[in-house]
Amino acid sequence: MMFEALILICMSGELDNCSIIEDTRGPYATLERCMDRTTEMSAAMLSFDKNQFIMGARCEPVETSKPRFSAT
């Protein structure tokens, strides 16, 4: 089983204005590596816009090792 990284971000003060950010690099072979990636993604999102708030992160189990997104 592989794991896909996801984070939930919201605009500060607007908890009804949220988005799920899906990783474009995974999936990952271990839960630990996936969680490391959610930390990396969270830091990157906050560096783009300080008005965002990370509400949560998780790693979803997936059956395939094939990336959902193309590198091109």
All heavy atoms as TSV, in Angstrom:
chain	resi	resn	atom	element	x	y	z
A	1	MET	N	N	0.848	-1.184	0.000
A	1	MET	CA	C	0.000	0.000	0.000
A	1	MET	C	C	0.889	1.241	0.000
A	1	MET	O	O	1.922	1.273	0.637
A	1	MET	CB	C	-0.916	-0.006	1.219
A	1	MET	CG	C	-1.811	1.205	1.255
A	1	MET	SD	S	-3.094	1.123	2.500
A	1	MET	CE	C	-4.013	-0.269	1.920
A	2	MET	N	N	0.436	2.265	-0.707
A	2	MET	CA	C	1.138	3.544	-0.808
A	2	MET	C	C	0.276	4.615	-0.120
A	2	MET	O	O	-0.889	4.362	0.212
A	2	MET	CB	C	1.352	3.915	-2.278
A	2	MET	CG	C	2.079	2.869	-3.099
A	2	MET	SD	S	3.822	2.779	-2.751
A	2	MET	CE	C	4.414	4.247	-3.535
A	3	PHE	N	N	0.852	5.808	0.060
A	3	PHE	CA	C	0.154	6.898	0.747
A	3	PHE	C	C	0.265	8.189	-0.050
A	3	PHE	O	O	1.327	8.512	-0.568
A	3	PHE	CB	C	0.731	7.113	2.151
A	3	PHE	CG	C	0.576	5.917	3.028
A	3	PHE	CD1	C	1.578	4.966	3.110
A	3	PHE	CD2	C	-0.584	5.731	3.765
A	3	PHE	CE1	C	1.445	3.845	3.912
A	3	PHE	CE2	C	-0.739	4.613	4.564
A	3	PHE	CZ	C	0.283	3.676	4.644
A	4	GLU	N	N	-0.844	8.911	-0.124
A	4	GLU	CA	C	-0.912	10.195	-0.821
A	4	GLU	C	C	-1.053	11.319	0.205
A	4	GLU	O	O	-1.891	11.256	1.099
A	4	GLU	CB	C	-2.112	10.201	-1.762
A	4	GLU	CG	C	-2.268	11.476	-2.543
A	4	GLU	CD	C	-3.466	11.396	-3.448
A	4	GLU	OE1	O	-4.597	11.587	-2.963
A	4	GLU	OE2	O	-3.273	11.123	-4.643
A	5	ALA	N	N	-0.247	12.374	0.063
A	5	ALA	CA	C	-0.231	13.495	0.998
A	5	ALA	C	C	-1.273	14.546	0.633
A	5	ALA	O	O	-1.389	14.941	-0.527
A	5	ALA	CB	C	1.162	14.131	1.012
A	6	LEU	N	N	-2.002	15.015	1.656
A	6	LEU	CA	C	-3.021	16.055	1.493
A	6	LEU	C	C	-2.910	17.035	2.652
A	6	LEU	O	O	-2.644	16.627	3.788
A	6	LEU	CB	C	-4.427	15.451	1.521
A	6	LEU	CG	C	-4.742	14.340	0.544
A	6	LEU	CD1	C	-6.016	13.621	0.965
A	6	LEU	CD2	C	-4.875	14.880	-0.847
A	7	ILE	N	N	-3.129	18.324	2.375
A	7	ILE	CA	C	-3.239	19.295	3.463
A	7	ILE	C	C	-4.501	20.126	3.249
A	7	ILE	O	O	-4.954	20.309	2.125
A	7	ILE	CB	C	-1.998	20.217	3.589
A	7	ILE	CG1	C	-1.747	21.026	2.331
A	7	ILE	CG2	C	-0.774	19.422	3.984
A	7	ILE	CD1	C	-0.647	22.075	2.488
A	8	LEU	N	N	-5.076	20.590	4.339
A	8	LEU	CA	C	-6.249	21.457	4.314
A	8	LEU	C	C	-5.814	22.836	4.761
A	8	LEU	O	O	-5.289	22.995	5.871
A	8	LEU	CB	C	-7.341	20.915	5.240
A	8	LEU	CG	C	-8.600	21.767	5.378
A	8	LEU	CD1	C	-9.337	21.861	4.042
A	8	LEU	CD2	C	-9.505	21.210	6.458
A	9	ILE	N	N	-6.014	23.844	3.886
A	9	ILE	CA	C	-5.658	25.220	4.238
A	9	ILE	C	C	-6.905	26.092	4.193
A	9	ILE	O	O	-7.813	25.855	3.398
A	9	ILE	CB	C	-4.574	25.807	3.302
A	9	ILE	CG1	C	-5.063	25.862	1.859
A	9	ILE	CG2	C	-3.276	25.031	3.398
A	9	ILE	CD1	C	-4.183	26.683	0.948
A	10	CYS	N	N	-6.932	27.088	5.078
A	10	CYS	CA	C	-8.021	28.062	5.099
A	10	CYS	C	C	-7.417	29.455	5.185
A	10	CYS	O	O	-6.304	29.630	5.687
A	10	CYS	CB	C	-8.924	27.846	6.310
A	10	CYS	SG	S	-9.721	26.235	6.348
A	11	MET	N	N	-8.165	30.421	4.691
A	11	MET	CA	C	-7.746	31.806	4.850
A	11	MET	C	C	-7.975	32.203	6.304
A	11	MET	O	O	-8.996	31.831	6.891
A	11	MET	CB	C	-8.540	32.728	3.922
A	11	MET	CG	C	-8.277	32.472	2.452
A	11	MET	SD	S	-6.537	32.641	1.960
A	11	MET	CE	C	-6.272	34.376	2.224
A	12	SER	N	N	-7.031	32.909	6.889
A	12	SER	CA	C	-7.155	33.333	8.284
A	12	SER	C	C	-8.440	34.119	8.478
A	12	SER	O	O	-8.749	35.031	7.714
A	12	SER	CB	C	-5.959	34.196	8.680
A	12	SER	OG	O	-4.793	33.426	8.662
A	13	GLY	N	N	-9.189	33.756	9.491
A	13	GLY	CA	C	-10.432	34.439	9.813
A	13	GLY	C	C	-11.605	34.027	8.941
A	13	GLY	O	O	-12.711	34.501	9.140
A	14	GLU	N	N	-11.385	33.160	7.963
A	14	GLU	CA	C	-12.453	32.733	7.061
A	14	GLU	C	C	-12.473	31.205	6.991
A	14	GLU	O	O	-12.077	30.615	5.996
A	14	GLU	CB	C	-12.238	33.301	5.664
A	14	GLU	CG	C	-12.282	34.807	5.607
A	14	GLU	CD	C	-12.080	35.317	4.195
A	14	GLU	OE1	O	-12.640	34.709	3.256
A	14	GLU	OE2	O	-11.373	36.301	4.034
A	15	LEU	N	N	-12.934	30.568	8.020
A	15	LEU	CA	C	-12.904	29.109	8.075
A	15	LEU	C	C	-13.862	28.452	7.083
A	15	LEU	O	O	-13.834	27.240	6.914
A	15	LEU	CB	C	-13.170	28.635	9.493
A	15	LEU	CG	C	-12.109	29.063	10.514
A	15	LEU	CD1	C	-12.453	28.525	11.893
A	15	LEU	CD2	C	-10.729	28.608	10.086
A	16	ASP	N	N	-14.686	29.249	6.421
A	16	ASP	CA	C	-15.536	28.692	5.368
A	16	ASP	C	C	-14.888	28.856	3.990
A	16	ASP	O	O	-15.486	28.550	2.972
A	16	ASP	CB	C	-16.922	29.333	5.399
A	16	ASP	CG	C	-16.880	30.833	5.190
A	16	ASP	OD1	O	-15.805	31.441	5.376
A	16	ASP	OD2	O	-17.921	31.412	4.845
A	17	ASN	N	N	-13.644	29.359	3.959
A	17	ASN	CA	C	-12.899	29.560	2.720
A	17	ASN	C	C	-11.647	28.675	2.775
A	17	ASN	O	O	-10.552	29.145	3.062
A	17	ASN	CB	C	-12.534	31.036	2.562
A	17	ASN	CG	C	-11.889	31.342	1.222
A	17	ASN	OD1	O	-11.844	30.496	0.337
A	17	ASN	ND2	N	-11.389	32.549	1.086
A	18	CYS	N	N	-11.842	27.389	2.523
A	18	CYS	CA	C	-10.769	26.407	2.665
A	18	CYS	C	C	-10.563	25.628	1.367
A	18	CYS	O	O	-11.468	25.550	0.534
A	18	CYS	CB	C	-11.095	25.419	3.784
A	18	CYS	SG	S	-11.318	26.196	5.402
A	19	SER	N	N	-9.378	25.054	1.242
A	19	SER	CA	C	-9.047	24.234	0.073
A	19	SER	C	C	-8.224	23.030	0.502
A	19	SER	O	O	-7.432	23.114	1.442
A	19	SER	CB	C	-8.219	25.034	-0.932
A	19	SER	OG	O	-8.924	26.133	-1.417
A	20	ILE	N	N	-8.405	21.931	-0.216
A	20	ILE	CA	C	-7.558	20.754	-0.028
A	20	ILE	C	C	-6.454	20.817	-1.067
A	20	ILE	O	O	-6.728	20.954	-2.261
A	20	ILE	CB	C	-8.371	19.460	-0.169
A	20	ILE	CG1	C	-9.407	19.361	0.946
A	20	ILE	CG2	C	-7.437	18.246	-0.164
A	20	ILE	CD1	C	-10.358	18.203	0.801
A	21	ILE	N	N	-5.224	20.737	-0.611
A	21	ILE	CA	C	-4.064	20.751	-1.499
A	21	ILE	C	C	-3.559	19.317	-1.619
A	21	ILE	O	O	-3.238	18.679	-0.616
A	21	ILE	CB	C	-2.940	21.668	-0.955
A	21	ILE	CG1	C	-3.480	23.075	-0.661
A	21	ILE	CG2	C	-1.759	21.690	-1.905
A	21	ILE	CD1	C	-4.046	23.808	-1.844
A	22	GLU	N	N	-3.496	18.829	-2.847
A	22	GLU	CA	C	-3.038	17.471	-3.114
A	22	GLU	C	C	-1.599	17.495	-3.607
A	22	GLU	O	O	-1.233	18.320	-4.435
A	22	GLU	CB	C	-3.925	16.810	-4.167
A	22	GLU	CG	C	-5.363	16.685	-3.738
A	22	GLU	CD	C	-6.229	16.024	-4.794
A	22	GLU	OE1	O	-5.688	15.393	-5.726
A	22	GLU	OE2	O	-7.453	16.144	-4.683
A	23	ASP	N	N	-0.807	16.594	-3.101
A	23	ASP	CA	C	0.587	16.471	-3.498
A	23	ASP	C	C	0.696	16.023	-4.954
A	23	ASP	O	O	-0.105	15.219	-5.419
A	23	ASP	CB	C	1.276	15.451	-2.581
A	23	ASP	CG	C	2.739	15.270	-2.890
A	23	ASP	OD1	O	3.414	16.259	-3.222
A	23	ASP	OD2	O	3.216	14.131	-2.806
A	24	THR	N	N	1.698	16.548	-5.674
A	24	THR	CA	C	1.922	16.151	-7.066
A	24	THR	C	C	3.139	15.258	-7.226
A	24	THR	O	O	3.458	14.858	-8.334
A	24	THR	CB	C	2.104	17.393	-7.959
A	24	THR	OG1	O	3.215	18.147	-7.488
A	24	THR	CG2	C	0.852	18.240	-7.967
A	25	ARG	N	N	3.825	14.930	-6.130
A	25	ARG	CA	C	5.036	14.105	-6.204
A	25	ARG	C	C	4.815	12.642	-5.866
A	25	ARG	O	O	5.545	11.786	-6.349
A	25	ARG	CB	C	6.101	14.651	-5.259
A	25	ARG	CG	C	6.596	16.014	-5.617
A	25	ARG	CD	C	7.700	16.382	-4.663
A	25	ARG	NE	N	8.022	17.789	-4.759
A	25	ARG	CZ	C	8.785	18.428	-3.916
A	25	ARG	NH1	N	9.308	17.778	-2.883
A	25	ARG	NH2	N	9.032	19.703	-4.071
A	26	GLY	N	N	3.878	12.360	-4.989
A	26	GLY	CA	C	3.697	11.007	-4.467
A	26	GLY	C	C	3.019	10.098	-5.441
A	26	GLY	O	O	2.883	10.447	-6.607
A	27	PRO	N	N	2.560	8.967	-5.005
A	27	PRO	CA	C	2.430	8.520	-3.619
A	27	PRO	C	C	3.745	8.022	-3.028
A	27	PRO	O	O	4.733	7.858	-3.735
A	27	PRO	CB	C	1.406	7.392	-3.704
A	27	PRO	CG	C	1.503	6.877	-5.092
A	27	PRO	CD	C	1.948	8.029	-5.944
A	28	TYR	N	N	3.711	7.788	-1.703
A	28	TYR	CA	C	4.892	7.424	-0.925
A	28	TYR	C	C	4.748	6.019	-0.360
A	28	TYR	O	O	3.662	5.597	0.016
A	28	TYR	CB	C	5.109	8.440	0.195
A	28	TYR	CG	C	5.284	9.819	-0.382
A	28	TYR	CD1	C	4.201	10.677	-0.502
A	28	TYR	CD2	C	6.512	10.229	-0.881
A	28	TYR	CE1	C	4.337	11.926	-1.082
A	28	TYR	CE2	C	6.653	11.475	-1.465
A	28	TYR	CZ	C	5.562	12.315	-1.565
A	28	TYR	OH	O	5.715	13.545	-2.166
A	29	ALA	N	N	5.861	5.333	-0.281
A	29	ALA	CA	C	5.868	3.936	0.155
A	29	ALA	C	C	5.611	3.779	1.652
A	29	ALA	O	O	5.103	2.748	2.082
A	29	ALA	CB	C	7.192	3.280	-0.215
A	30	THR	N	N	5.946	4.803	2.447
A	30	THR	CA	C	5.758	4.698	3.895
A	30	THR	C	C	4.923	5.864	4.412
A	30	THR	O	O	4.950	6.965	3.853
A	30	THR	CB	C	7.100	4.688	4.657
A	30	THR	OG1	O	7.728	5.961	4.518
A	30	THR	CG2	C	8.021	3.583	4.144
A	31	LEU	N	N	4.202	5.619	5.489
A	31	LEU	CA	C	3.424	6.668	6.130
A	31	LEU	C	C	4.341	7.770	6.645
A	31	LEU	O	O	4.018	8.960	6.538
A	31	LEU	CB	C	2.590	6.072	7.272
A	31	LEU	CG	C	1.671	7.025	8.009
A	31	LEU	CD1	C	0.677	7.683	7.068
A	31	LEU	CD2	C	0.945	6.286	9.130
A	32	GLU	N	N	5.494	7.398	7.181
A	32	GLU	CA	C	6.441	8.395	7.700
A	32	GLU	C	C	6.891	9.359	6.602
A	32	GLU	O	O	6.913	10.572	6.804
A	32	GLU	CB	C	7.657	7.699	8.310
A	32	GLU	CG	C	8.677	8.678	8.853
A	32	GLU	CD	C	9.899	8.003	9.448
A	32	GLU	OE1	O	10.118	6.803	9.197
A	32	GLU	OE2	O	10.632	8.691	10.160
A	33	ARG	N	N	7.236	8.838	5.420
A	33	ARG	CA	C	7.666	9.696	4.314
A	33	ARG	C	C	6.525	10.593	3.861
A	33	ARG	O	O	6.714	11.756	3.544
A	33	ARG	CB	C	8.198	8.850	3.151
A	33	ARG	CG	C	8.594	9.652	1.947
A	33	ARG	CD	C	9.737	10.632	2.260
A	33	ARG	NE	N	9.918	11.554	1.168
A	33	ARG	CZ	C	9.686	12.862	1.216
A	33	ARG	NH1	N	9.297	13.420	2.342
A	33	ARG	NH2	N	9.854	13.624	0.169
A	34	CYS	N	N	5.329	10.060	3.846
A	34	CYS	CA	C	4.163	10.849	3.467
A	34	CYS	C	C	3.933	11.999	4.456
A	34	CYS	O	O	3.684	13.130	4.051
A	34	CYS	CB	C	2.935	9.950	3.382
A	34	CYS	SG	S	1.451	10.807	2.845
A	35	MET	N	N	4.031	11.716	5.738
A	35	MET	CA	C	3.853	12.769	6.745
A	35	MET	C	C	4.947	13.822	6.643
A	35	MET	O	O	4.683	15.010	6.825
A	35	MET	CB	C	3.793	12.159	8.152
A	35	MET	CG	C	2.527	11.346	8.408
A	35	MET	SD	S	0.970	12.223	8.085
A	35	MET	CE	C	1.047	13.506	9.317
A	36	ASP	N	N	6.170	13.390	6.336
A	36	ASP	CA	C	7.247	14.356	6.093
A	36	ASP	C	C	6.875	15.285	4.940
A	36	ASP	O	O	7.129	16.487	4.980
A	36	ASP	CB	C	8.563	13.647	5.775
A	36	ASP	CG	C	9.195	12.968	6.979
A	36	ASP	OD1	O	8.795	13.259	8.126
A	36	ASP	OD2	O	10.094	12.125	6.761
A	37	ARG	N	N	6.261	14.714	3.916
A	37	ARG	CA	C	5.857	15.508	2.753
A	37	ARG	C	C	4.759	16.493	3.122
A	37	ARG	O	O	4.751	17.629	2.633
A	37	ARG	CB	C	5.405	14.598	1.609
A	37	ARG	CG	C	4.926	15.337	0.389
A	37	ARG	CD	C	6.016	16.166	-0.268
A	37	ARG	NE	N	5.469	16.799	-1.470
A	37	ARG	CZ	C	5.693	18.050	-1.830
A	37	ARG	NH1	N	6.524	18.810	-1.146
A	37	ARG	NH2	N	5.131	18.532	-2.903
A	38	THR	N	N	3.812	16.127	3.990
A	38	THR	CA	C	2.774	17.076	4.397
A	38	THR	C	C	3.383	18.254	5.147
A	38	THR	O	O	2.941	19.387	4.986
A	38	THR	CB	C	1.672	16.416	5.254
A	38	THR	OG1	O	2.208	15.932	6.471
A	38	THR	CG2	C	0.950	15.318	4.498
A	39	THR	N	N	4.425	17.993	5.933
A	39	THR	CA	C	5.125	19.070	6.635
A	39	THR	C	C	5.796	19.999	5.631
A	39	THR	O	O	5.718	21.235	5.750
A	39	THR	CB	C	6.168	18.485	7.609
A	39	THR	OG1	O	5.491	17.655	8.556
A	39	THR	CG2	C	6.918	19.581	8.337
A	40	GLU	N	N	6.438	19.424	4.634
A	40	GLU	CA	C	7.096	20.201	3.584
A	40	GLU	C	C	6.070	21.041	2.803
A	40	GLU	O	O	6.288	22.229	2.533
A	40	GLU	CB	C	7.826	19.241	2.646
A	40	GLU	CG	C	8.571	19.889	1.519
A	40	GLU	CD	C	9.219	18.853	0.610
A	40	GLU	OE1	O	9.383	17.678	1.000
A	40	GLU	OE2	O	9.554	19.233	-0.520
A	41	MET	N	N	4.950	20.430	2.459
A	41	MET	CA	C	3.903	21.142	1.725
A	41	MET	C	C	3.332	22.296	2.554
A	41	MET	O	O	3.102	23.390	2.034
A	41	MET	CB	C	2.776	20.176	1.355
A	41	MET	CG	C	3.141	19.148	0.320
A	41	MET	SD	S	1.916	17.813	0.167
A	41	MET	CE	C	0.432	18.699	-0.292
A	42	SER	N	N	3.114	22.058	3.830
A	42	SER	CA	C	2.572	23.095	4.717
A	42	SER	C	C	3.510	24.288	4.785
A	42	SER	O	O	3.072	25.441	4.688
A	42	SER	CB	C	2.337	22.526	6.116
A	42	SER	OG	O	1.370	21.504	6.088
A	43	ALA	N	N	4.797	24.030	4.954
A	43	ALA	CA	C	5.780	25.115	5.018
A	43	ALA	C	C	5.803	25.899	3.713
A	43	ALA	O	O	5.884	27.141	3.723
A	43	ALA	CB	C	7.159	24.551	5.335
A	44	ALA	N	N	5.721	25.202	2.590
A	44	ALA	CA	C	5.734	25.875	1.291
A	44	ALA	C	C	4.503	26.763	1.124
A	44	ALA	O	O	4.607	27.909	0.656
A	44	ALA	CB	C	5.810	24.846	0.170
A	45	MET	N	N	3.335	26.271	1.504
A	45	MET	CA	C	2.114	27.063	1.372
A	45	MET	C	C	2.170	28.314	2.244
A	45	MET	O	O	1.767	29.390	1.811
A	45	MET	CB	C	0.885	26.227	1.724
A	45	MET	CG	C	0.589	25.115	0.746
A	45	MET	SD	S	0.384	25.642	-0.974
A	45	MET	CE	C	-1.027	26.713	-0.853
A	46	LEU	N	N	2.677	28.179	3.455
A	46	LEU	CA	C	2.773	29.341	4.347
A	46	LEU	C	C	3.796	30.350	3.849
A	46	LEU	O	O	3.659	31.549	4.109
A	46	LEU	CB	C	3.098	28.889	5.771
A	46	LEU	CG	C	1.977	28.115	6.469
A	46	LEU	CD1	C	2.457	27.608	7.821
A	46	LEU	CD2	C	0.733	28.973	6.616
A	47	SER	N	N	4.812	29.894	3.137
A	47	SER	CA	C	5.808	30.831	2.610
A	47	SER	C	C	5.225	31.663	1.462
A	47	SER	O	O	5.675	32.775	1.218
A	47	SER	CB	C	7.062	30.090	2.145
A	47	SER	OG	O	6.829	29.386	0.934
A	48	PHE	N	N	4.204	31.142	0.782
A	48	PHE	CA	C	3.554	31.886	-0.308
A	48	PHE	C	C	2.606	32.946	0.220
A	48	PHE	O	O	2.475	34.016	-0.364
A	48	PHE	CB	C	2.761	30.945	-1.226
A	48	PHE	CG	C	3.602	29.965	-1.971
A	48	PHE	CD1	C	3.223	28.643	-2.059
A	48	PHE	CD2	C	4.775	30.348	-2.601
A	48	PHE	CE1	C	3.986	27.722	-2.752
A	48	PHE	CE2	C	5.546	29.435	-3.294
A	48	PHE	CZ	C	5.151	28.120	-3.373
A	49	ASP	N	N	1.903	32.645	1.294
A	49	ASP	CA	C	0.864	33.543	1.790
A	49	ASP	C	C	0.708	33.363	3.301
A	49	ASP	O	O	0.207	32.342	3.759
A	49	ASP	CB	C	-0.458	33.259	1.081
A	49	ASP	CG	C	-1.553	34.245	1.429
A	49	ASP	OD1	O	-1.373	35.071	2.356
A	49	ASP	OD2	O	-2.605	34.198	0.776
A	50	LYS	N	N	1.120	34.367	4.047
A	50	LYS	CA	C	1.055	34.301	5.511
A	50	LYS	C	C	-0.377	34.388	6.040
A	50	LYS	O	O	-0.619	34.190	7.220
A	50	LYS	CB	C	1.894	35.424	6.136
A	50	LYS	CG	C	3.350	35.391	5.749
A	50	LYS	CD	C	4.050	34.229	6.387
A	50	LYS	CE	C	5.541	34.343	6.111
A	50	LYS	NZ	N	6.227	33.115	6.068
A	51	ASN	N	N	-1.349	34.712	5.182
A	51	ASN	CA	C	-2.745	34.799	5.607
A	51	ASN	C	C	-3.452	33.450	5.591
A	51	ASN	O	O	-4.639	33.381	5.860
A	51	ASN	CB	C	-3.513	35.788	4.718
A	51	ASN	CG	C	-3.039	37.199	4.924
A	51	ASN	OD1	O	-2.758	37.608	6.040
A	51	ASN	ND2	N	-2.929	37.944	3.845
A	52	GLN	N	N	-2.734	32.402	5.253
A	52	GLN	CA	C	-3.309	31.062	5.248
A	52	GLN	C	C	-3.061	30.372	6.583
A	52	GLN	O	O	-2.100	30.664	7.273
A	52	GLN	CB	C	-2.696	30.225	4.129
A	52	GLN	CG	C	-2.982	30.784	2.758
A	52	GLN	CD	C	-2.341	29.950	1.690
A	52	GLN	OE1	O	-3.041	29.220	1.022
A	52	GLN	NE2	N	-1.046	30.050	1.531
A	53	PHE	N	N	-3.946	29.461	6.908
A	53	PHE	CA	C	-3.832	28.703	8.146
A	53	PHE	C	C	-3.953	27.229	7.787
A	53	PHE	O	O	-4.893	26.831	7.107
A	53	PHE	CB	C	-4.959	29.128	9.100
A	53	PHE	CG	C	-4.911	28.461	10.430
A	53	PHE	CD1	C	-3.937	28.774	11.357
A	53	PHE	CD2	C	-5.849	27.497	10.751
A	53	PHE	CE1	C	-3.896	28.151	12.593
A	53	PHE	CE2	C	-5.815	26.869	11.986
A	53	PHE	CZ	C	-4.833	27.199	12.893
A	54	ILE	N	N	-2.986	26.426	8.217
A	54	ILE	CA	C	-3.025	24.996	7.956
A	54	ILE	C	C	-3.959	24.354	8.980
A	54	ILE	O	O	-3.682	24.347	10.169
A	54	ILE	CB	C	-1.617	24.358	8.041
A	54	ILE	CG1	C	-0.627	25.080	7.127
A	54	ILE	CG2	C	-1.699	22.863	7.730
A	54	ILE	CD1	C	-0.941	25.049	5.664
A	55	MET	N	N	-5.081	23.839	8.496
A	55	MET	CA	C	-6.074	23.241	9.385
A	55	MET	C	C	-5.781	21.775	9.685
A	55	MET	O	O	-6.198	21.259	10.709
A	55	MET	CB	C	-7.473	23.358	8.762
A	55	MET	CG	C	-7.957	24.782	8.647
A	55	MET	SD	S	-8.188	25.560	10.255
A	55	MET	CE	C	-9.555	24.610	10.887
A	56	GLY	N	N	-5.088	21.116	8.773
A	56	GLY	CA	C	-4.800	19.711	8.999
A	56	GLY	C	C	-4.023	19.107	7.849
A	56	GLY	O	O	-3.887	19.717	6.790
A	57	ALA	N	N	-3.502	17.936	8.098
A	57	ALA	CA	C	-2.767	17.193	7.076
A	57	ALA	C	C	-3.030	15.719	7.301
A	57	ALA	O	O	-3.237	15.279	8.432
A	57	ALA	CB	C	-1.277	17.487	7.195
A	58	ARG	N	N	-3.042	14.980	6.206
A	58	ARG	CA	C	-3.220	13.542	6.353
A	58	ARG	C	C	-2.636	12.818	5.145
A	58	ARG	O	O	-2.373	13.410	4.114
A	58	ARG	CB	C	-4.673	13.177	6.554
A	58	ARG	CG	C	-5.545	13.358	5.359
A	58	ARG	CD	C	-6.950	12.951	5.705
A	58	ARG	NE	N	-7.789	12.954	4.528
A	58	ARG	CZ	C	-9.079	13.085	4.553
A	58	ARG	NH1	N	-9.691	13.223	5.711
A	58	ARG	NH2	N	-9.788	13.060	3.445
A	59	CYS	N	N	-2.473	11.534	5.345
A	59	CYS	CA	C	-1.982	10.658	4.291
A	59	CYS	C	C	-3.050	9.615	4.020
A	59	CYS	O	O	-3.414	8.850	4.907
A	59	CYS	CB	C	-0.668	10.006	4.705
A	59	CYS	SG	S	0.689	11.187	4.797
A	60	GLU	N	N	-3.560	9.634	2.808
A	60	GLU	CA	C	-4.602	8.705	2.387
A	60	GLU	C	C	-3.964	7.463	1.782
A	60	GLU	O	O	-3.093	7.577	0.911
A	60	GLU	CB	C	-5.487	9.359	1.321
A	60	GLU	CG	C	-6.382	10.435	1.843
A	60	GLU	CD	C	-7.565	9.879	2.591
A	60	GLU	OE1	O	-8.155	8.877	2.166
A	60	GLU	OE2	O	-7.903	10.473	3.622
A	61	PRO	N	N	-4.400	6.288	2.195
A	61	PRO	CA	C	-3.891	5.070	1.548
A	61	PRO	C	C	-4.417	4.980	0.113
A	61	PRO	O	O	-5.571	5.304	-0.150
A	61	PRO	CB	C	-4.442	3.940	2.397
A	61	PRO	CG	C	-5.340	4.540	3.398
A	61	PRO	CD	C	-5.304	6.010	3.291
A	62	VAL	N	N	-3.546	4.593	-0.791
A	62	VAL	CA	C	-3.918	4.375	-2.192
A	62	VAL	C	C	-3.374	3.024	-2.622
A	62	VAL	O	O	-2.377	2.543	-2.087
A	62	VAL	CB	C	-3.410	5.500	-3.118
A	62	VAL	CG1	C	-4.110	6.816	-2.824
A	62	VAL	CG2	C	-1.915	5.684	-3.015
A	63	GLU	N	N	-4.006	2.439	-3.576
A	63	GLU	CA	C	-3.621	1.097	-4.016
A	63	GLU	C	C	-2.516	1.100	-5.057
A	63	GLU	O	O	-1.847	0.107	-5.246
A	63	GLU	CB	C	-4.846	0.386	-4.599
A	63	GLU	CG	C	-5.910	0.100	-3.563
A	63	GLU	CD	C	-5.449	-0.853	-2.474
A	63	GLU	OE1	O	-4.674	-1.782	-2.774
A	63	GLU	OE2	O	-5.850	-0.670	-1.320
A	64	THR	N	N	-2.299	2.203	-5.735
A	64	THR	CA	C	-1.350	2.240	-6.842
A	64	THR	C	C	-0.121	3.061	-6.494
A	64	THR	O	O	-0.179	3.965	-5.679
A	64	THR	CB	C	-2.007	2.806	-8.117
A	64	THR	OG1	O	-1.056	2.801	-9.164
A	64	THR	CG2	C	-2.494	4.223	-7.901
A	65	SER	N	N	0.997	2.733	-7.127
A	65	SER	CA	C	2.213	3.525	-6.957
A	65	SER	C	C	2.347	4.546	-8.081
A	65	SER	O	O	3.286	5.321	-8.107
A	65	SER	CB	C	3.437	2.617	-6.933
A	65	SER	OG	O	3.552	1.910	-8.151
A	66	LYS	N	N	1.389	4.563	-9.004
A	66	LYS	CA	C	1.418	5.484	-10.129
A	66	LYS	C	C	0.978	6.866	-9.682
A	66	LYS	O	O	-0.087	7.022	-9.075
A	66	LYS	CB	C	0.488	4.979	-11.228
A	66	LYS	CG	C	0.482	5.834	-12.457
A	66	LYS	CD	C	-0.445	5.250	-13.525
A	66	LYS	CE	C	-0.497	6.178	-14.709
A	66	LYS	NZ	N	-1.434	5.712	-15.724
A	67	PRO	N	N	1.761	7.913	-9.979
A	67	PRO	CA	C	1.349	9.281	-9.624
A	67	PRO	C	C	0.054	9.657	-10.323
A	67	PRO	O	O	-0.192	9.266	-11.458
A	67	PRO	CB	C	2.511	10.138	-10.122
A	67	PRO	CG	C	3.657	9.220	-10.279
A	67	PRO	CD	C	3.067	7.876	-10.604
A	68	ARG	N	N	-0.779	10.426	-9.633
A	68	ARG	CA	C	-2.047	10.896	-10.230
A	68	ARG	C	C	-1.814	12.050	-11.186
A	68	ARG	O	O	-2.644	12.341	-12.021
A	68	ARG	CB	C	-3.013	11.343	-9.145
A	68	ARG	CG	C	-3.540	10.193	-8.348
A	68	ARG	CD	C	-4.566	10.572	-7.340
A	68	ARG	NE	N	-4.895	11.976	-7.298
A	68	ARG	CZ	C	-5.987	12.468	-6.730
A	68	ARG	NH1	N	-6.842	11.662	-6.179
A	68	ARG	NH2	N	-6.222	13.751	-6.703
A	69	PHE	N	N	-0.690	12.764	-11.031
A	69	PHE	CA	C	-0.419	13.937	-11.848
A	69	PHE	C	C	0.794	13.685	-12.712
A	69	PHE	O	O	1.762	13.069	-12.284
A	69	PHE	CB	C	-0.148	15.161	-10.960
A	69	PHE	CG	C	-1.319	15.509	-10.087
A	69	PHE	CD1	C	-1.399	15.054	-8.789
A	69	PHE	CD2	C	-2.358	16.296	-10.580
A	69	PHE	CE1	C	-2.475	15.374	-7.977
A	69	PHE	CE2	C	-3.438	16.610	-9.784
A	69	PHE	CZ	C	-3.504	16.152	-8.488
A	70	SER	N	N	0.774	14.194	-13.926
A	70	SER	CA	C	1.895	14.046	-14.841
A	70	SER	C	C	2.981	15.057	-14.503
A	70	SER	O	O	2.685	16.186	-14.107
A	70	SER	CB	C	1.422	14.275	-16.278
A	70	SER	OG	O	2.506	14.333	-17.146
A	71	ALA	N	N	4.220	14.689	-14.670
A	71	ALA	CA	C	5.354	15.581	-14.417
A	71	ALA	C	C	5.521	16.602	-15.543
A	71	ALA	O	O	6.309	17.520	-15.426
A	71	ALA	CB	C	6.638	14.788	-14.224
A	72	THR	N	N	4.808	16.443	-16.636
A	72	THR	CA	C	4.937	17.378	-17.765
A	72	THR	C	C	3.769	18.312	-17.847
A	72	THR	O	O	2.740	18.112	-17.315
A	72	THR	CB	C	5.067	16.621	-19.102
A	72	THR	OG1	O	3.919	15.808	-19.279
A	72	THR	CG2	C	6.325	15.799	-19.122
